[in-house]
């Protein structure tokens, strides 16, 4: 991103952070920050926060999704510079505060939420798939899906080379969690890391149902799923440009259908429950 740096208006931006929070952005000295600590323009804080969520964070999540190891975002040497660049690109009149430690800290926390959301999406997708099925059927289906990673193949029974890897409905549903938030970002690399996180998320979710009934959730974390994510990256690195195009196209259809359902729900007529006799029961 090409960015023209201009001095910020010192009279209009947010007040400086208190001295007790002038610490390392990664929290090495115990500093903790929230959205309230971000150095927004105090006269338009709500608008700046909206841009943080709709413009700034998608840029950061898009970058994280291109990493072969998306668990190591905060320690990546490009993380700090990327965050500052995204800040300057999003808030052109607040570049003077680009090194405020709250920005990097809150961005790192947002990436933890991004990974967690992908983990939850995998659980939700598998829970829906297994709903109302008998235990023996679930056990058989989970075994079949985990075998040879069939859960990411659209046609798992097809001959080798024709199984359409990374195009299963289950996988695309989870991947839509990432793409919906980043689809408007002009990315310069493919989201290999996001793909691998989605695959690891689904593998974890399927294993929760391995016995036919859902077990307690094991954390979706680097310690437990970092290695699996990096192994999936070896496969994702061979995804062709044509396959990427198909992944984006098919996932975009899922997002469009989801958004259409949201709009439909919002357009439902408002019911005045006060007119219902059950709302006026009294003695």
C-alpha positions as CSV (number, residue, x, y, z in Angstrom):
1,X,0.0,0.0,0.0
2,X,1.4,3.4,-0.9
3,X,0.8,5.8,1.9
4,X,1.3,9.6,2.0
5,X,2.2,10.5,5.5
6,X,0.8,13.8,6.7
7,X,1.1,15.4,10.2
8,X,-1.9,14.8,12.4
9,X,-3.8,17.7,13.9
10,X,-2.7,17.6,17.5
11,X,-5.8,19.5,18.6
12,X,-8.3,17.1,17.2
13,X,-6.9,13.7,18.0
14,X,-7.5,11.7,21.1
15,X,-5.9,12.7,24.4
16,X,-2.5,11.0,25.1
17,X,-2.6,7.7,27.0
18,X,-2.0,8.0,30.7
19,X,1.6,7.4,31.8
20,X,0.8,4.1,33.4
21,X,0.0,2.6,30.0
22,X,3.1,3.8,28.2
23,X,4.5,0.3,28.1
24,X,5.4,-2.4,25.6
25,X,2.5,-3.1,23.2
26,X,3.0,-6.9,23.5
27,X,2.3,-6.6,27.2
28,X,5.7,-7.7,28.4
29,X,5.5,-5.3,31.3
30,X,1.9,-6.2,32.1
31,X,0.3,-3.4,30.0
32,X,-3.2,-4.1,28.8
33,X,-5.2,-2.1,26.3
34,X,-8.7,-2.1,24.9
35,X,-10.6,-0.3,22.2
36,X,-11.1,2.6,24.6
37,X,-7.3,3.2,24.6
38,X,-7.0,3.5,20.8
39,X,-5.8,7.0,19.8
40,X,-8.8,8.1,17.9
41,X,-9.9,11.6,17.1
42,X,-11.8,12.5,20.2
43,X,-14.4,14.4,18.2
44,X,-15.3,11.4,16.0
45,X,-14.3,8.4,18.2
46,X,-17.4,6.3,17.3
47,X,-16.7,6.8,13.5
48,X,-13.1,5.9,14.0
49,X,-14.0,2.8,15.9
50,X,-16.3,1.8,13.1
51,X,-13.5,2.2,10.6
52,X,-11.2,0.2,12.9
53,X,-13.7,-2.7,12.6
54,X,-14.6,-2.4,9.0
55,X,-11.4,-1.2,7.3
56,X,-8.4,-1.5,9.6
57,X,-9.0,-5.0,11.1
58,X,-9.8,-6.6,7.7
59,X,-6.4,-5.5,6.4
60,X,-4.7,-7.1,9.4
61,X,-6.7,-10.3,9.3
62,X,-6.1,-10.5,5.5
63,X,-2.3,-10.3,6.1
64,X,-2.5,-12.9,8.9
65,X,-4.5,-15.2,6.6
66,X,-1.6,-15.3,4.1
67,X,0.9,-16.6,6.6
68,X,1.9,-20.3,6.5
69,X,1.8,-20.2,10.3
70,X,-1.1,-18.0,11.3
71,X,-0.6,-18.8,14.9
72,X,2.6,-16.7,15.1
73,X,1.2,-13.4,14.0
74,X,2.3,-11.2,16.9
75,X,5.8,-12.5,16.8
76,X,6.2,-12.1,13.1
77,X,8.7,-9.5,12.1
78,X,6.3,-7.8,9.7
79,X,3.5,-7.6,12.2
80,X,4.4,-4.2,13.7
81,X,5.2,-2.5,10.4
82,X,2.0,-4.0,8.9
83,X,-0.1,-2.6,11.7
84,X,1.4,0.8,11.4
85,X,0.9,0.8,7.6
86,X,-2.7,-0.3,8.0
87,X,-3.2,2.4,10.6
88,X,-1.8,5.1,8.3
89,X,-3.8,3.9,5.4
90,X,-7.0,3.9,7.4
91,X,-6.5,7.1,9.4
92,X,-4.6,9.4,7.1
93,X,-4.9,12.3,9.6
94,X,-3.7,10.3,12.6
95,X,-0.4,9.1,11.3
96,X,1.5,10.9,14.1
97,X,0.2,8.4,16.6
98,X,0.9,5.3,14.5
99,X,3.4,4.1,17.1
100,X,1.0,4.2,20.0
101,X,1.4,0.8,21.7
102,X,-2.4,0.4,22.1
103,X,-2.7,-0.1,18.4
104,X,-0.5,-3.1,18.1
105,X,-1.8,-4.6,21.4
106,X,-5.5,-4.4,20.4
107,X,-4.7,-5.6,16.8
108,X,-2.9,-8.6,18.3
109,X,-6.0,-9.3,20.5
110,X,-8.2,-9.0,17.4
111,X,-6.2,-11.7,15.6
112,X,-6.7,-14.0,18.6
113,X,-10.4,-13.4,18.2
114,X,-10.1,-14.1,14.4
115,X,-8.5,-17.5,15.1
116,X,-11.1,-18.2,17.7
117,X,-13.9,-17.3,15.4
118,X,-12.6,-19.8,12.8
119,X,-12.4,-22.4,15.5
120,X,-16.0,-21.8,16.5
121,X,-17.1,-21.9,12.9
122,X,-15.7,-25.4,12.5
123,X,-17.5,-26.5,15.6
124,X,-20.8,-24.9,14.5
125,X,-20.6,-26.5,11.0
126,X,-19.9,-30.0,12.4
127,X,-22.6,-29.6,15.1
128,X,-25.1,-28.8,12.4
129,X,-24.0,-31.7,10.3
130,X,-24.4,-34.2,13.2
131,X,-27.6,-32.8,14.6
132,X,-30.4,-35.4,15.3
133,X,-28.3,-38.3,14.0
134,X,-27.9,-41.5,16.0
135,X,-24.6,-42.2,17.6
136,X,-23.6,-45.1,15.4
137,X,-24.3,-43.0,12.3
138,X,-22.3,-40.1,13.6
139,X,-19.3,-42.4,14.4
140,X,-19.3,-43.9,10.9
141,X,-19.7,-40.5,9.3
142,X,-16.9,-38.9,11.3
143,X,-14.6,-41.8,10.5
144,X,-15.4,-41.5,6.8
145,X,-14.8,-37.7,6.8
146,X,-11.5,-37.9,8.7
147,X,-10.2,-40.7,6.5
148,X,-7.8,-39.2,3.9
149,X,-9.1,-35.7,4.9
150,X,-12.3,-36.3,3.1
151,X,-13.9,-33.4,4.9
152,X,-12.2,-31.0,2.6
153,X,-13.0,-32.9,-0.6
154,X,-16.1,-32.2,-2.6
155,X,-16.1,-35.6,-4.3
156,X,-14.2,-37.9,-1.8
157,X,-15.1,-41.1,-3.7
158,X,-13.8,-39.8,-7.1
159,X,-10.5,-41.0,-8.6
160,X,-7.3,-39.4,-7.4
161,X,-6.9,-35.9,-8.8
162,X,-10.7,-35.4,-9.2
163,X,-11.8,-35.2,-5.6
164,X,-11.9,-31.3,-5.7
165,X,-9.8,-30.7,-2.6
166,X,-10.7,-27.6,-0.6
167,X,-14.1,-27.4,-2.2
168,X,-16.3,-29.4,0.2
169,X,-19.4,-27.6,1.5
170,X,-18.1,-28.1,5.0
171,X,-14.8,-26.5,4.3
172,X,-16.2,-23.6,2.3
173,X,-18.7,-22.8,5.1
174,X,-15.9,-22.4,7.6
175,X,-13.7,-20.5,5.2
176,X,-16.5,-18.0,4.6
177,X,-15.9,-16.8,8.2
178,X,-12.5,-15.4,7.0
179,X,-13.5,-14.3,3.6
180,X,-16.6,-12.4,4.6
181,X,-14.4,-10.1,6.8
182,X,-11.6,-9.7,4.2
183,X,-13.3,-9.9,0.9
184,X,-13.0,-6.1,0.2
185,X,-9.2,-6.0,0.9
186,X,-6.9,-5.8,-2.1
187,X,-4.7,-8.7,-1.0
188,X,-1.3,-9.4,-2.6
189,X,-1.1,-13.1,-1.6
190,X,-3.4,-16.1,-1.3
191,X,-4.9,-16.9,2.2
192,X,-3.0,-20.1,2.7
193,X,-2.9,-19.6,6.5
194,X,-6.7,-19.0,6.7
195,X,-7.3,-22.2,4.6
196,X,-5.1,-24.2,7.0
197,X,-6.8,-22.8,10.1
198,X,-10.1,-23.8,8.6
199,X,-8.9,-27.3,7.9
200,X,-7.5,-27.7,11.4
201,X,-10.7,-26.2,12.9
202,X,-12.8,-28.8,11.1
203,X,-10.5,-31.7,12.0
204,X,-10.7,-30.6,15.7
205,X,-14.5,-30.3,15.5
206,X,-14.9,-33.7,13.9
207,X,-12.8,-35.3,16.6
208,X,-15.1,-33.9,19.2
209,X,-17.8,-36.2,17.7
210,X,-15.6,-39.2,17.2
211,X,-17.4,-41.4,19.8
212,X,-20.9,-40.6,18.5
213,X,-21.6,-38.0,21.2
214,X,-20.0,-34.6,21.5
215,X,-17.1,-34.5,23.9
216,X,-15.8,-31.5,25.8
217,X,-14.1,-28.8,23.6
218,X,-10.3,-29.0,23.5
219,X,-8.9,-25.5,23.0
220,X,-8.3,-24.4,19.5
221,X,-4.7,-23.2,20.1
222,X,-1.2,-23.2,18.7
223,X,-0.1,-25.7,21.3
224,X,-2.7,-28.2,20.2
225,X,-3.3,-27.4,16.6
226,X,-0.2,-25.4,15.4
227,X,1.5,-28.4,14.0
228,X,-1.6,-29.6,12.1
229,X,-2.0,-26.1,10.7
230,X,1.6,-26.0,9.4
231,X,1.2,-29.5,7.9
232,X,-2.0,-28.4,6.0
233,X,0.1,-25.5,4.7
234,X,2.3,-27.9,2.8
235,X,-0.8,-29.0,0.9
236,X,-2.3,-25.5,0.5
237,X,1.0,-24.3,-1.0
238,X,0.1,-26.4,-4.1
239,X,-3.3,-24.9,-4.7
240,X,-3.4,-23.6,-8.3
241,X,-4.6,-20.2,-9.3
242,X,-7.7,-21.8,-10.9
243,X,-8.5,-23.6,-7.8
244,X,-8.2,-20.5,-5.7
245,X,-10.6,-18.7,-8.1
246,X,-13.1,-21.5,-7.6
247,X,-12.7,-21.4,-3.8
248,X,-13.3,-17.6,-3.8
249,X,-16.3,-18.0,-6.2
250,X,-18.0,-20.8,-4.3
251,X,-17.4,-19.2,-0.9
252,X,-18.7,-15.9,-2.1
253,X,-22.0,-17.7,-3.0
254,X,-22.2,-18.9,0.6
255,X,-21.7,-15.4,1.9
256,X,-24.3,-14.0,-0.5
257,X,-26.8,-16.6,0.7
258,X,-26.0,-15.9,4.3
259,X,-26.4,-12.1,3.8
260,X,-29.7,-12.7,2.0
261,X,-31.0,-14.7,4.9
262,X,-30.0,-11.9,7.3
263,X,-31.8,-9.3,5.2
264,X,-34.9,-11.4,5.0
265,X,-34.9,-11.8,8.8
266,X,-34.5,-8.0,9.2
267,X,-37.5,-7.4,6.8
268,X,-39.9,-9.6,8.8
269,X,-43.0,-7.6,9.8
270,X,-42.9,-6.3,13.4
271,X,-45.5,-8.0,15.5
272,X,-47.2,-6.0,18.3
273,X,-47.2,-8.6,21.0
274,X,-49.0,-6.2,23.3
275,X,-52.2,-7.1,21.3
276,X,-51.8,-10.7,22.2
277,X,-54.0,-11.7,25.2
278,X,-51.1,-13.7,26.6
279,X,-49.3,-10.4,27.0
280,X,-52.0,-8.9,29.2
281,X,-52.6,-11.7,31.7
282,X,-53.3,-10.2,35.2
283,X,-55.3,-11.0,38.3
